[in-house]
Amino acid sequence: MSKKSIYYKYRIILPLGAILLASFGFYPKIHAQDISSPDTTDSVAISVKNQDFPQWGYYTVRRDFRRCASPRCGGFFIKQNNLKATPCVDGVFRNECYVSSIDWSSLKLPLDKLTKIQNQDASRLILRGTIVPVEFGEIGKFGELRVKEAFIAPTDAPAKGTFVALKNNGIVCFTTPCFSTDRFILNQPQSSQVSSIDLSQTLATPEQIEAANKEIFALGLIAVGTTKVVDDLNPTKRDVKFVATQFYLRVEPN
């Protein structure tokens, strides 16, 4: 099989109703500062590490069902998560942006696994990637979504709340609450710390929750939900909890 054939094998149009997430193509990383225990807790931090997480570039995507010739129609409309306006390939901010194609090749997935991902239910997929301009001669320039990472939700629980990334920051405490998790809001320059995480509302199995916790301690877990402050009679024991309605596990090549 020629290199050209292999390339086009991965430029696959998603099946009807699929929804994905992807990026606009810039990767400023948010660097969490050295984090010490807050003044409102008697936790004792014995190790602290800086954490990097690609906080920008997450989109929802829906199929374009307009009836006209490609590449003008038949691609995807993308929308940036947590934001009202999305920067399009022509530099204009719109509610949604049109891209004519999706390139999956950087995921380096076997075709059967890639097909399985594309056939996932719309609400269970997230993609991170890059949108690049592609010239179509006299027709003009259109965006192409080049996928960098794929994430799949383990259940059909509806995703409600704010899209965030949860990542262990290296703090180890002797007591609770312990603010050992950084919470990064996707597509916004905002981060904070939480002292506990509740994944029970996602209806995930113990094995799936264990996998999610491993991602928190590794590259970071994508989740959706709300942050709540749980008061205690002792003001130094106030717990800041992230309650997830859904989470998404990273797709590995093998």
N, C-alpha and C positions, 0 to 999 in steps of 0.2 A: 504494500500500500504506500502511495506517495506521501510526502510530508503535507502537501496541500490537502489530500484526502483526509489525513488524520486531523488537520486543523478544523476542517469543516464538519467533521464528525461531532465536535464539541460545540459548534454554534447551533444549538438546538432550541427550537421554539417550545416554550412550555405548553402543556396541555391546557384545555379549557378550564378557566377558573383558578389557575394557580396564582399565588401571590408570593412575592419574594422581597428581600431587603438587600440593598446594595449601596455603594457610596458614590459621591460626586467626583472623587479623584484627588483629594488632597489629604495628607496625613499628618497634620500637626498633632503631636502627642502631648497629653496632659501629664505633667510630672507631679505626683503627689509629694508634698513636702514631708520632711521628717516629722513623724506624728508621735507625740507623747500622750500619755493618758490625760484626759480632760480633768479640769479642776473639780468637776462634780462627781468624781468617783475615787474610791480608794484603791483602784487597780494599780498594780505596779508593773510598768513595762520593763522587760529585761532584754528585749531585742527589737530594733526598729529598722526597716529597710525602705528605701525609695521604691516606688512601683511605677512602671510605665504601662499604659494601656491605650490602644488606638481608639480614642473616644469619638472620633468623627467618622462619618461616612456610612450611615445605616439608613436604609430606605425601605418603604413598602412599595410593592410593584403590582400592577394589575395589567392583564392582557388588553390589547387594543383590538376591538372587534369591528372597527370601521371597514367598510368595503371599498378599498381602492388599492392601487398597485403598490407593492413594496418598492422602496423602503419608506414611502410616505405613510403607509398604514401597515397594520399587522404586527407591530412591535409591542412595546410596553409603555405604560405611564408610571413614572416613579414619583414617590413623595417622601421627603425627608422626615424621619421619625422625630417626634417631640417638637417640631417646628411648624409654623403656619405657612412659610414660604420656602420654596426649593430653588436653588440656583441651577439653571439649565445650561446646556452646552453652549448656548449663544450668549451667556452672561446675564440673562434676564431672570429675575426671581418670579416664579409662578407657583400656583397651588399644586400643580403637577407638571412634570417634564416628560416629553416623549423621547424614547430611545428605540432605535430600529432593530437592535439585536442584542443577544447576550452571549458572551464568550466564557465558557466554563473550563477552558483548558488548564488554567493555573491550579485548579484543584487536584489535578493528576489522579482522578478517580477512574476505576474501570467502568466501562459503559453500562454494565448492569446496575452498579451502585448509583451512577449518575442518573439513570432512568428512574430508579426508585425514589431518589430525592425529588426529581421533577414531578413525580406523580403524587407527592405528598399533598395532604389537604392544605388549602390556602393559609389557614390560620396557624399552621404548624411549622412554617419555614421563615428563616431569616437569612439574608445574605449580606456580606460586606464586600465591597469591591471598589472598582474605579470606573468612572465614566469618561470615555475618550471620544474625540471627534473622528468620524470616518467620512471620507469624501466619496461621493457617488457621481463624479463627473459633473455634467450639466444639471443634474437633478439637485445637487447641493450637498450640504454637510449635515450629518445626523450623529447623534450620540450612540455609543455602544457601551454596554455595561460589561466590564471585565471582572469576574468574580474572584475574590481573594479568600473568603471564608464562607462556609455554609453551616447553619445551625438548625436543628430540628427539635421541636417540642415533643416531649414523651407522651403527652396526653392531649385530649380534645378540650381541656378546660379553656374557657374564653380568656383572652389576654386583656386585662383591664388595669389601667394605671399608667405609670411612667416607665419607659424603657430605660434600663440601667445596666451597668456592668458591676458585678460584685467581685472583689479581689482581696485576698488576704494581704495585709500590709506588714506582716512580720512581728507585730506586737504580741508578746506573751505575757499574760497576767496571772497573778496569784489569786485574785478575787474577781467577782463579777459586780457590775457589768464590765466587760472588756471590749474596748473599741478597736477590735483587731481586723475589721473589714472596711475597705474603702468602697464607697458607692459613687460611681461615675455616671452622670446623666448623659446618655448618648446624644451626640450632635450638639451639645452645649458645654461651655467651659465651666462646668460646675461639678464639684466633688465634695464629699463629706464622709463621715465615718458612722458606722452603725455597730451596735454592740450585740445584736442577735438577728437571726434570719429565720423566718417561718416559711417553709415550703409545703406545708400540709394542704393548703387550699388548691394546689395544682393537681391533686388526685394522683400523684405519681406513686409508684411502688417504692418500697424501701431500697431496692437495688438502684432505681433511677435517682432517688434522692442522694444515695451514696455517690453515684457518678457526678451529680451536680456539686456536691461538697468537694470532691476531688478537683473539679474545675476551678472552684473558688480559690483553692490553694495552688493552682497551676497558672494557667493563662488568663483566668477570669471567667465568670459565668454571666451570660446574658439572661436577664430576667425582666419581668414586668410586674409592677405592683405599687404599693404605697409605703411610705415611711411613717411610723407612729411612735410617739413618745409614751412610754408606760411609766406612770408616776409611782413612787413608793413613799411610804411614810417618812423614810429617811431620804432627804433631798440629794444625798450623795450617791444614791442607788438608782437613779433614774435610767431606765433602759430605753435605748433608741433602736427600735425593731423595724426591719424591712419585711413586710408581709407580701409574698409573691402570689400572684394569680396564675402565672405561667413562667416556665424557664425553658431555655433552649440549649441543648447539648451540641458541642462542636463536632462536625463531621471530620473524621480522620481518613487519610488516603487508604489505609489498610485496615 
